[in-house]
Amino acid sequence: MRLIKNPEERRNEILDAAEILFVTKGYTKATVMDILQACSIAKGTFYYYFQSKEEVMNAIVMRFILNGEASARRVVSDPNLNAHDKIFRIIMAQNQPDDNKLGLIEQLHHVQNVEMHQKSLVETVLRLSPILAEVVEQGIEEGVFHTPNPRESIEFLLVSSQFLLDQGIFQWEEDQLIQKVEAFAHITERVLGAEQGSFAYVTRLYFPHQA
């Protein structure tokens, strides 16, 4: 008897298989036929869910972004954490991707995927900005941050960090990247009106071996 899977389960099955293929074989080399064979599905089934390989990649990237957003929201909803604890945990979660995500990030850095990579950065900023702005507002109430524009401050900080600290774009040497991160921590303190040195943990998060 043929097993009928619900649409969401089938869709995720396709994404899971494509994700592994894009990481192991490479996005440009992997084909729709490869995905069909990995899932043991017919072409019609694939096109019921996705119109192209590009659409599959977009869906995989969006799934990672949504998972990151959900993780950040869980941190923010914890009433036992202060503002700095929340920022620490959100940054830590965002900067500890698994091997599959690292592989996909590498694929997004390829020239053919620049537009897709740009979209992923924009989507990340749009989804994380309101969450982090809420944390900044909490920090203002706690007296550790002093800024009249929580949302806008976070947007500028997120855009600059997502772009300038992206190794696939700039490919900094480690000592250069350390200087960038240290500067980012200092700038964050100034922008949010935080105590000098209070964001020093950002460097430790990016470079735990330096601690």
C-alpha positions as CSV (number, residue, x, y, z in Angstrom):
1,M,0.0,0.0,0.0
2,R,1.4,3.4,-1.0
3,L,2.1,5.7,1.9
4,I,0.5,9.1,1.5
5,K,2.5,11.9,3.1
6,N,1.0,15.2,4.1
7,P,2.1,18.2,2.0
8,E,4.3,19.8,4.6
9,E,6.1,16.6,5.3
10,R,6.7,16.0,1.6
11,R,7.9,19.5,1.1
12,N,10.4,19.3,3.9
13,E,11.6,15.9,2.6
14,I,12.4,17.6,-0.7
15,L,14.2,20.5,1.1
16,D,16.2,18.1,3.2
17,A,17.4,16.1,0.2
18,A,18.2,19.2,-1.8
19,E,20.0,20.7,1.2
20,I,22.4,17.7,1.4
21,L,22.9,17.8,-2.4
22,F,23.7,21.5,-2.5
23,V,26.3,21.1,0.2
24,T,27.9,17.9,-1.0
25,K,27.6,18.3,-4.8
26,G,27.4,22.0,-5.0
27,Y,24.4,24.2,-6.0
28,T,25.5,24.7,-9.6
29,K,26.2,21.0,-10.2
30,A,23.1,19.6,-8.5
31,T,20.1,19.2,-10.8
32,V,16.4,18.8,-10.3
33,M,16.8,15.2,-11.4
34,D,19.3,14.6,-8.6
35,I,16.7,15.9,-6.1
36,L,14.0,13.6,-7.7
37,Q,16.3,10.6,-7.3
38,A,17.3,11.5,-3.7
39,C,13.6,11.7,-2.7
40,S,12.4,8.9,-5.0
41,I,9.6,11.1,-6.3
42,A,8.2,11.9,-9.8
43,K,8.9,15.1,-11.6
44,G,5.3,16.2,-11.3
45,T,5.5,15.8,-7.5
46,F,8.5,18.1,-7.4
47,Y,6.9,20.8,-9.6
48,Y,3.7,20.7,-7.4
49,Y,5.8,22.2,-4.6
50,F,8.6,24.1,-6.4
51,Q,8.9,25.7,-9.8
52,S,12.7,25.5,-10.0
53,K,16.0,24.6,-8.3
54,E,16.4,28.3,-7.4
55,E,13.1,28.3,-5.6
56,V,14.2,25.3,-3.6
57,M,17.4,27.1,-2.6
58,N,15.4,30.1,-1.5
59,A,13.1,27.9,0.6
60,I,16.1,26.2,2.3
61,V,17.7,29.6,3.1
62,M,14.4,30.9,4.4
63,R,14.0,27.9,6.6
64,F,17.3,28.6,8.2
65,I,16.4,32.3,8.7
66,L,13.0,31.3,10.2
67,N,14.7,28.9,12.6
68,G,17.1,31.6,13.7
69,E,14.1,34.0,14.2
70,A,12.3,31.4,16.3
71,S,15.4,30.8,18.4
72,A,15.8,34.6,19.0
73,R,12.1,34.9,20.0
74,R,12.5,32.1,22.5
75,V,15.4,34.0,24.1
76,V,13.5,37.3,24.2
77,S,10.5,35.7,25.8
78,D,12.6,34.4,28.8
79,P,11.6,36.7,31.7
80,N,14.7,35.6,33.7
81,L,17.3,37.1,31.3
82,N,18.4,40.7,31.3
83,A,19.1,42.6,28.1
84,H,22.8,41.8,27.8
85,D,22.1,38.1,28.5
86,K,19.5,38.1,25.7
87,I,21.8,39.8,23.2
88,F,24.6,37.4,24.2
89,R,22.4,34.3,23.6
90,I,21.0,35.6,20.3
91,I,24.4,36.3,18.9
92,M,25.7,33.0,20.1
93,A,22.8,31.1,18.5
94,Q,23.2,33.0,15.2
95,N,27.0,32.4,15.1
96,Q,26.9,28.6,15.8
97,P,25.5,27.2,12.5
98,D,25.7,23.5,11.8
99,D,27.7,22.0,9.0
100,N,24.8,22.1,6.5
101,K,24.2,25.8,7.1
102,L,27.9,26.5,6.7
103,G,27.9,24.6,3.5
104,L,24.9,26.5,2.2
105,I,26.5,29.8,3.2
106,E,29.5,28.8,1.1
107,Q,27.3,28.0,-1.9
108,L,25.6,31.4,-1.5
109,H,29.0,33.1,-1.8
110,H,29.4,31.9,-5.3
111,V,29.1,34.5,-8.0
112,Q,26.0,32.8,-9.5
113,N,24.2,33.2,-6.2
114,V,25.0,36.8,-5.3
115,E,21.4,37.9,-5.6
116,M,20.1,35.1,-3.5
117,H,22.8,35.8,-0.8
118,Q,21.8,39.5,-0.8
119,K,18.1,38.5,-0.3
120,S,19.1,36.3,2.6
121,L,21.0,39.1,4.3
122,V,18.1,41.5,3.8
123,E,15.6,39.0,5.2
124,T,17.8,38.3,8.2
125,V,18.0,42.0,9.0
126,L,14.2,42.5,8.6
127,R,13.3,39.6,10.8
128,L,15.9,40.1,13.6
129,S,15.6,43.9,13.8
130,P,12.2,44.1,15.7
131,I,13.3,41.3,18.0
132,L,16.6,42.9,19.0
133,A,14.9,46.3,19.2
134,E,12.6,44.8,21.9
135,V,15.8,43.7,23.8
136,V,17.2,47.2,23.5
137,E,14.0,48.7,24.9
138,Q,14.3,46.3,27.8
139,G,17.9,47.5,28.3
140,I,16.6,51.1,28.3
141,E,14.2,50.2,31.1
142,E,17.0,48.5,33.0
143,G,19.2,51.6,32.6
144,V,22.0,49.9,30.7
145,F,21.2,51.4,27.2
146,H,20.4,55.0,26.4
147,T,19.2,55.6,22.8
148,P,16.1,57.4,21.5
149,N,15.9,55.2,18.5
150,P,16.0,51.5,19.4
151,R,14.7,50.0,16.1
152,E,16.8,52.3,13.9
153,S,19.9,51.8,16.0
154,I,19.6,48.0,15.7
155,E,18.9,48.2,11.9
156,F,22.2,50.1,11.3
157,L,24.1,47.8,13.6
158,L,22.7,44.7,11.9
159,V,23.2,45.9,8.4
160,S,26.8,46.8,9.1
161,S,27.7,43.6,10.9
162,Q,25.9,41.3,8.4
163,F,27.7,42.9,5.5
164,L,31.2,43.9,6.8
165,L,31.7,40.7,8.9
166,D,30.6,38.4,6.1
167,Q,33.8,36.4,5.3
168,G,32.3,35.3,1.9
169,I,32.2,39.0,0.8
170,F,35.4,40.4,2.3
171,Q,37.6,37.4,3.2
172,W,39.4,39.2,5.9
173,E,42.5,37.7,7.5
174,E,41.9,36.7,11.1
175,D,43.7,39.6,12.7
176,Q,41.8,42.0,10.5
177,L,38.5,40.4,11.4
178,I,39.3,40.6,15.1
179,Q,39.9,44.3,14.7
180,K,36.6,44.7,12.9
181,V,34.7,42.8,15.6
182,E,36.4,44.8,18.3
183,A,35.5,48.0,16.5
184,F,31.9,46.7,16.1
185,A,31.6,46.1,19.8
186,H,32.9,49.7,20.5
187,I,30.5,51.2,18.0
188,T,27.6,49.2,19.4
189,E,28.3,50.6,22.9
190,R,28.3,54.2,21.4
191,V,25.2,53.7,19.3
192,L,23.1,52.1,22.2
193,G,24.5,54.4,24.8
194,A,26.0,51.5,26.8
195,E,28.8,51.4,29.3
196,Q,32.3,51.3,27.8
197,G,33.5,47.7,27.6
198,S,30.0,46.2,28.2
199,F,30.0,44.6,24.8
200,A,33.4,43.1,25.0
201,Y,31.8,39.7,25.0
202,V,31.0,40.1,21.3
203,T,34.7,39.5,20.5
204,R,34.7,36.4,22.7
205,L,31.7,35.0,20.9
206,Y,33.3,35.4,17.5
207,F,36.7,34.2,18.6
208,P,36.3,31.8,21.6
209,H,39.9,30.6,21.1
210,Q,41.1,34.1,21.9
211,A,39.5,34.1,25.3
